[in-house]
Amino acid sequence: MRSQIIGSGFVTGENLVTNDQLAQIMDTSDAWIRERSGVETRYYVEQGTSTSDLGLGAAKKALADAGVAKEEVDYIVFATMTPDHYFPGCGGILQDKLGIGHVPALDIRQQCTGFIYGLQVSDALLKSGEARTLLLVGAEVHSGFMPWTAWDFLFGRGGEPPTEEEKAVVTGFRDRTVLFGDAAGAVVLRASESERGLLGFQLHSDGANFADLYVPGIGFAHRPFVDEKQVREWRHVPEMNGRAVFKQAVSRMPQAVRELCAKQHMTVGDIDLLIAHQANLRINEAVQKALGLPDDRVYNNIQKYGNTTAATIPIAFDECRKSGRIRPGQLVCFVGLGAGFHWGAALMRA
């Protein structure tokens, strides 16, 4: 028995923002951002659009693509690090917005590897018989982290430009803020007696260096868990040791792929298409080089969407699936590393 993806879809935030637009609110440039990350554009939501709203849009597209009625869904798995509320999670909120009350729903908090962890959980639920038609969503609204207020100005809708003091503050976070975008991707899965589908997983976690990428404030390690001082000190904005994250990613991701291939009695050369988490194009180029894969066996789209965390892999998969990059019988590998650190890979026979 294999778990198969039978439908997919994605949505983005409503507003496309270029690197040149970001250069109007901080000291940066299109060349600076492209050179360091590969990102050219990203999308931000309108004020009031939430992670569960994006998840709903992606879910509807995936269900339509699968030809599955929402009433057939009997389990929801929702991967996100930017939930609508601290609690409850987005899974139950999405369930209500879909209008399918009482269907079990759970949330995955594995950041950039949330979708891969979600695939493993989904696979286990389907193979155990606890679910028959499962909806897996990866969605993020990162714009809530952004340390600026000049949204209308950024979107080209008038409004006051930032002061020089405000620009200086925003510039202090440019190594992180230029990377992220708002989007959601979703897939519908069912179990099948076919030999095609999800083949296996290789997942790891190591919390020893969690502070290399985390949000230092807004948590129950503090009393109260949020206060004016934390916000004033920008402790609600992620802190990132970029060099450490890069080093972890370019070693751990190829390692997970090799381990998984060995477990499945395959080689890296058997992989027809590698879809890596879209955190940074330079990371993905290094992973590709380490694995020795040619360009036509690797797919990247961070240039268009930026890092959308749990949404990057399902978005890339949907684009490949619908453009013909993925053909029946091909071996597809998903791989990623995220804050925690959590990392891993999954193999699927299309």
C-alpha positions as CSV (number, residue, x, y, z in Angstrom):
1,M,0.0,0.0,0.0
2,R,1.2,3.5,-0.9
3,S,0.0,6.9,0.0
4,Q,-0.6,8.9,-3.2
5,I,-0.9,12.6,-3.9
6,I,-4.0,12.9,-6.0
7,G,-4.4,16.7,-6.1
8,S,-2.5,19.9,-5.4
9,G,-2.9,23.6,-5.4
10,F,-1.5,26.9,-4.0
11,V,-2.2,30.5,-3.5
12,T,0.0,33.5,-2.7
13,G,-0.6,36.8,-0.8
14,E,-2.4,39.5,-2.8
15,N,0.5,41.9,-3.3
16,L,3.6,41.2,-5.4
17,V,6.6,43.1,-4.0
18,T,9.9,43.4,-5.9
19,N,13.4,43.9,-4.6
20,D,13.3,47.5,-5.9
21,Q,10.2,48.2,-3.8
22,L,11.9,46.9,-0.7
23,A,14.9,49.2,-1.5
24,Q,12.5,52.1,-0.9
25,I,12.0,51.3,2.8
26,M,15.5,50.0,3.7
27,D,19.1,50.2,2.6
28,T,19.3,47.4,0.1
29,S,19.2,46.9,-3.7
30,D,17.9,44.3,-6.2
31,A,21.5,43.2,-6.8
32,W,22.3,42.8,-3.1
33,I,19.2,40.6,-2.5
34,R,19.7,38.5,-5.7
35,E,23.3,37.9,-5.0
36,R,22.8,36.6,-1.5
37,S,19.5,34.8,-1.8
38,G,18.3,34.5,-5.4
39,V,15.0,36.1,-4.4
40,E,13.6,38.5,-7.0
41,T,9.9,38.9,-5.9
42,R,7.7,37.8,-3.1
43,Y,4.0,38.2,-2.1
44,Y,2.5,39.8,1.0
45,V,-1.1,39.5,2.1
46,E,-3.4,42.4,2.8
47,Q,-4.0,43.3,6.4
48,G,-6.6,40.9,7.8
49,T,-5.7,38.0,5.5
50,S,-4.6,35.1,7.8
51,T,-2.6,31.9,7.4
52,S,-5.8,29.9,7.6
53,D,-7.3,32.1,4.8
54,L,-4.4,31.2,2.5
55,G,-4.7,27.6,3.6
56,L,-8.3,27.7,2.6
57,G,-7.5,29.0,-0.8
58,A,-4.9,26.3,-1.4
59,A,-7.1,23.6,0.0
60,K,-10.0,24.5,-2.3
61,K,-7.6,24.4,-5.3
62,A,-6.2,21.0,-4.3
63,L,-9.6,19.5,-3.7
64,A,-10.8,20.7,-7.1
65,D,-7.7,19.4,-8.8
66,A,-8.2,16.0,-7.1
67,G,-11.9,15.9,-8.0
68,V,-12.7,15.3,-4.4
69,A,-15.6,16.9,-2.5
70,K,-14.7,18.6,0.8
71,E,-17.1,16.2,2.6
72,E,-14.8,13.3,1.6
73,V,-11.9,14.7,3.6
74,D,-11.7,12.8,6.9
75,Y,-8.4,14.2,8.3
76,I,-6.6,17.6,8.1
77,V,-2.9,18.1,8.8
78,F,-1.8,21.8,8.8
79,A,1.9,22.7,8.8
80,T,2.7,26.3,9.8
81,M,5.0,28.4,12.0
82,T,2.8,31.5,11.7
83,P,-0.6,30.4,13.0
84,D,-3.6,32.8,13.2
85,H,-3.5,32.6,17.0
86,Y,-1.0,31.3,19.6
87,F,-3.7,28.7,20.2
88,P,-5.7,27.0,18.9
89,G,-3.9,25.8,15.8
90,C,-4.9,26.5,12.2
91,G,-6.1,23.0,11.4
92,G,-9.4,23.3,13.3
93,I,-9.9,26.9,12.0
94,L,-9.4,25.6,8.4
95,Q,-11.8,22.8,9.1
96,D,-14.5,25.3,10.1
97,K,-13.8,27.5,7.1
98,L,-14.2,24.5,4.8
99,G,-17.5,23.6,6.5
100,I,-16.5,20.1,7.5
101,G,-17.0,20.1,11.2
102,H,-15.8,17.2,13.5
103,V,-13.1,16.0,11.1
104,P,-9.9,15.5,13.1
105,A,-7.4,18.3,12.5
106,L,-3.8,18.6,13.8
107,D,-1.0,21.1,13.4
108,I,2.7,20.5,12.6
109,R,5.2,22.9,14.1
110,Q,8.4,22.0,12.2
111,Q,8.9,25.3,10.4
112,C,10.7,24.9,7.1
113,T,10.4,21.1,7.2
114,G,6.8,21.2,8.3
115,F,5.5,19.9,5.0
116,I,7.9,16.9,4.9
117,Y,7.1,16.0,8.5
118,G,3.4,16.4,7.5
119,L,3.9,14.0,4.7
120,Q,5.2,11.3,7.1
121,V,2.3,11.9,9.5
122,S,-0.2,11.8,6.6
123,D,1.4,8.6,5.3
124,A,1.1,6.9,8.7
125,L,-2.5,7.9,9.1
126,L,-3.5,6.6,5.7
127,K,-1.6,3.3,6.0
128,S,-3.1,2.7,9.5
129,G,-6.6,3.2,8.1
130,E,-7.3,6.1,10.4
131,A,-7.8,8.3,7.3
132,R,-9.0,7.6,3.8
133,T,-8.9,11.1,2.2
134,L,-6.4,13.4,3.9
135,L,-5.8,17.1,3.3
136,L,-2.3,18.3,4.0
137,V,-1.7,22.1,4.0
138,G,1.5,24.2,4.4
139,A,0.8,27.9,4.8
140,E,2.5,31.0,6.2
141,V,1.9,34.7,6.6
142,H,5.4,36.0,7.4
143,S,4.5,39.7,6.9
144,G,3.4,39.8,10.5
145,F,7.0,39.6,11.5
146,M,8.1,42.5,9.3
147,P,9.5,45.5,11.3
148,W,7.9,48.2,9.2
149,T,4.6,50.1,9.1
150,A,4.8,51.8,5.7
151,W,2.7,49.1,4.0
152,D,0.7,51.3,1.7
153,F,3.9,53.1,0.6
154,L,5.6,49.7,-0.1
155,F,2.6,48.5,-2.2
156,G,2.7,51.8,-4.2
157,R,-0.7,53.0,-2.9
158,G,0.5,56.3,-1.5
159,G,1.0,56.7,2.2
160,E,3.9,58.2,4.0
161,P,7.4,57.0,3.2
162,P,9.5,55.8,6.2
163,T,11.6,58.3,8.0
164,E,15.4,57.9,7.9
165,E,15.3,56.6,11.5
166,E,12.6,54.0,10.5
167,K,14.7,52.9,7.4
168,A,17.7,52.4,9.7
169,V,15.7,50.1,12.0
170,V,14.4,48.1,9.0
171,T,17.8,47.9,7.5
172,G,19.0,46.1,10.6
173,F,16.8,43.2,9.8
174,R,17.3,43.0,6.0
175,D,19.3,39.8,6.1
176,R,16.0,38.1,7.1
177,T,13.1,40.2,6.0
178,V,14.0,40.3,2.3
179,L,13.8,36.5,2.2
180,F,10.2,35.8,3.2
181,G,6.8,35.8,1.5
182,D,3.2,34.8,2.2
183,A,1.7,31.8,0.5
184,A,0.1,28.4,1.0
185,G,0.3,25.0,-0.7
186,A,-1.9,22.0,-0.3
187,V,-2.2,18.4,-1.4
188,V,-4.9,15.7,-1.1
189,L,-3.7,12.2,-0.4
190,R,-5.3,8.7,-0.5
191,A,-4.0,5.2,0.1
192,S,-3.6,3.0,-3.0
193,E,-2.6,-0.6,-3.7
194,S,-0.3,0.8,-6.4
195,E,3.4,0.7,-6.2
196,R,3.5,4.4,-6.9
197,G,3.3,6.9,-4.1
198,L,5.3,7.8,-1.0
199,L,8.1,5.4,-0.6
200,G,9.8,6.4,2.6
201,F,11.3,9.1,4.8
202,Q,14.5,10.1,6.6
203,L,13.9,12.7,9.3
204,H,16.1,14.2,12.0
205,S,16.0,16.8,14.8
206,D,18.7,18.4,16.8
207,G,17.7,21.1,19.3
208,A,21.3,21.9,20.5
209,N,21.5,25.0,18.3
210,F,17.9,26.2,18.2
211,A,19.0,29.7,19.0
212,D,20.7,30.0,15.6
213,L,17.2,30.6,14.1
214,Y,14.3,31.5,16.5
215,V,12.0,34.1,17.8
216,P,13.6,35.2,21.2
217,G,10.4,36.8,22.6
218,I,6.7,36.1,22.6
219,G,6.8,32.8,24.4
220,F,6.0,31.2,27.7
221,A,9.6,31.3,28.8
222,H,8.7,34.9,29.6
223,R,6.2,36.3,32.2
224,P,4.1,37.8,30.7
225,F,4.7,35.9,27.5
226,V,4.5,39.2,25.6
227,D,4.9,42.8,26.8
228,E,5.8,46.2,25.4
229,K,9.5,45.8,26.2
230,Q,9.8,42.7,24.0
231,V,8.1,44.5,21.1
232,R,10.1,47.7,21.6
233,E,13.3,45.6,21.5
234,W,12.0,43.8,18.3
235,R,12.2,40.4,20.1
236,H,9.1,39.3,18.1
237,V,11.2,39.3,14.9
238,P,13.2,36.2,14.1
239,E,16.9,36.2,15.0
240,M,19.1,34.3,12.6
241,N,22.7,33.3,12.5
242,G,22.9,33.1,8.7
243,R,26.3,31.4,8.5
244,A,25.3,28.7,10.9
245,V,22.0,28.0,9.1
246,F,23.8,27.8,5.8
247,K,26.4,25.4,7.2
248,Q,23.7,23.2,8.7
249,A,21.6,23.2,5.5
250,V,24.4,22.4,3.0
251,S,25.6,19.4,5.0
252,R,22.4,18.0,6.6
253,M,20.2,18.1,3.5
254,P,22.5,16.1,1.2
255,Q,23.1,13.7,4.1
256,A,19.4,13.0,4.5
257,V,19.0,12.4,0.8
258,R,21.9,9.9,0.7
259,E,20.6,8.1,3.9
260,L,17.1,7.8,2.4
261,C,18.3,6.5,-0.9
262,A,20.4,3.9,0.8
263,K,17.5,2.9,3.0
264,Q,15.4,2.4,-0.1
265,H,18.2,0.5,-1.9
266,M,18.5,3.3,-4.5
267,T,21.2,5.8,-5.4
268,V,21.1,9.6,-5.7
269,G,21.5,9.0,-9.4
270,D,18.1,7.3,-9.5
271,I,16.4,10.6,-8.5
272,D,14.6,12.2,-11.5
273,L,13.6,15.4,-9.7
274,L,14.8,17.0,-6.5
275,I,12.4,19.5,-4.9
276,A,14.2,21.2,-2.0
277,H,12.8,23.7,0.5
278,Q,13.2,27.1,-1.0
279,A,15.0,29.0,1.8
280,N,17.9,30.4,-0.2
281,L,19.0,29.7,-3.8
282,R,22.6,29.6,-2.8
283,I,21.8,26.8,-0.3
284,N,20.0,24.8,-3.0
285,E,22.8,25.3,-5.4
286,A,25.3,23.9,-2.8
287,V,23.0,21.0,-2.1
288,Q,22.7,20.2,-5.8
289,K,26.5,20.3,-6.2
290,A,27.0,18.0,-3.2
291,L,24.6,15.5,-4.7
292,G,26.0,15.8,-8.2
293,L,22.6,16.3,-9.8
294,P,22.3,18.2,-13.2
295,D,20.2,21.3,-13.6
296,D,17.4,19.4,-15.3
297,R,16.9,17.2,-12.2
298,V,16.5,20.1,-9.8
299,Y,13.6,22.6,-9.5
300,N,13.8,26.0,-7.8
301,N,11.2,28.8,-7.7
302,I,12.4,30.9,-4.7
303,Q,13.1,33.6,-7.3
304,K,9.3,34.2,-7.6
305,Y,8.0,33.6,-4.1
306,G,10.8,33.9,-1.6
307,N,10.9,31.6,1.4
308,T,7.3,30.6,2.3
309,T,8.5,28.1,4.9
310,A,6.0,25.2,5.1
311,A,4.5,26.2,1.7
312,T,7.6,26.1,-0.5
313,I,7.6,22.4,-1.3
314,P,3.9,21.9,-2.1
315,I,4.0,25.1,-4.3
316,A,7.1,23.8,-6.2
317,F,5.5,20.3,-6.4
318,D,2.2,21.8,-7.8
319,E,4.1,23.8,-10.4
320,C,6.2,20.8,-11.5
321,R,3.2,18.5,-11.6
322,K,1.1,20.8,-13.7
323,S,3.8,21.9,-16.0
324,G,4.9,18.3,-17.0
325,R,8.2,18.4,-15.1
326,I,6.9,15.4,-13.1
327,R,5.9,12.4,-15.2
328,P,4.3,9.1,-14.1
329,G,6.9,6.6,-12.9
330,Q,9.6,9.3,-12.1
331,L,11.3,9.3,-8.7
332,V,10.8,12.6,-6.9
333,C,12.8,13.6,-3.8
334,F,11.7,16.3,-1.3
335,V,14.3,17.6,1.1
336,G,14.5,20.5,3.6
337,L,16.0,21.9,6.8
338,G,14.3,24.3,9.2
339,A,14.6,26.0,12.5
340,G,14.9,23.7,15.4
341,F,16.9,22.3,13.7
342,H,14.7,19.8,11.9
343,W,15.6,18.3,8.6
344,G,14.8,15.4,6.4
345,A,13.9,13.9,3.0
346,A,11.0,12.0,1.4
347,L,10.9,9.9,-1.7
348,M,7.9,9.5,-4.0
349,R,7.3,7.4,-7.1
350,A,5.0,9.6,-9.3
